[in-house]
Amino acid sequence: MQKRNPRREARFKENFLKSIPFYSTVFISNDIVVVNKASGISIGGDRWDESKERLDRLLEKELEIPKIYTVHRIDRDTSGLVIFAKTREVHRSLSILFEQRKIEKRYIAIVHGRPSWKETMCDLPLVPNGNKKHMTIIDKYQGKESVTHFSLISGAGNYSVLEVKPETGRIHQIRVHAAAIGHPVVCDNLYGKEKPVMLSSIKRGWRDPLEEKPILARLGLHALEIKLPDGQIFSAPLARDMSALVKQMEKL
């Protein structure tokens, strides 16, 4: 296995994110817009850095509408499905459904380690810490109810692919709960190890005469599916970096 080169890894991640579009449209109607968000862009404004690119403004520009409403959020570094409302009334209706937990969400996560279980659940209460890193912490006394279900799909080397179904929608919930059960999401600079995943780390005897590049250099978390109460289901394929890693793991 080659020696780690943090500068090379950082350049690879930066160049990769620049090479992909910020989003693709999954569904659009008079009421909502559903997009497959790329890793590396925020849903809305960043109160710590207003100069950063944001998805809601890009959609307003493309759709040529004065205002689009953010219904729910996923982390900046998480890829996958996001629903936006095109009117204030629809925004309110969807927000209530999310609050009442009537909208089902399904994620795919690539994590460190090989779980001994097929299914497990974490219900540790969470609260935003408010520190400079904007982390969420476990607090059994002041934390809010938080429930996440995990199912093992596959594994290779010291990594596993999990299906994740959060019942609640706390900030960084999946990432915190995954770390709490001993299997942090890969490339997580807040709750795990930021080190990218190399092919040589999952494929024994792997050799390449060229300089090895990371196969995944960003947070290994993807919002795969959203199901509305009326039975309507939206899904988004894995981004190409996560898909490449999952396929390599399936081969092994």
Secondary structure, 3 states (H helix, E strand, C coil): CCCCCHHHHHHHHHHHHHCCCCEEEEEECCCEEEEEECCCCECCCCCCCCCCCEHHHHHHHHHCCCCCEECCCCCCCCEEEEEEECCHHHHHHHHHHHHCCCCEEEEEEEEECCCCCCEEEECCCEEECCCCCCCEEECCCCCECCCEEEEEEEEECCEEEEEEEECCCCCCHHHHHHHHCCCCECCCCCCCCCCCECHHHCCCCCCCCCCCCCCECCCCEEEEEEECCCCCEEECCCCHHHHHHHHHHHHC
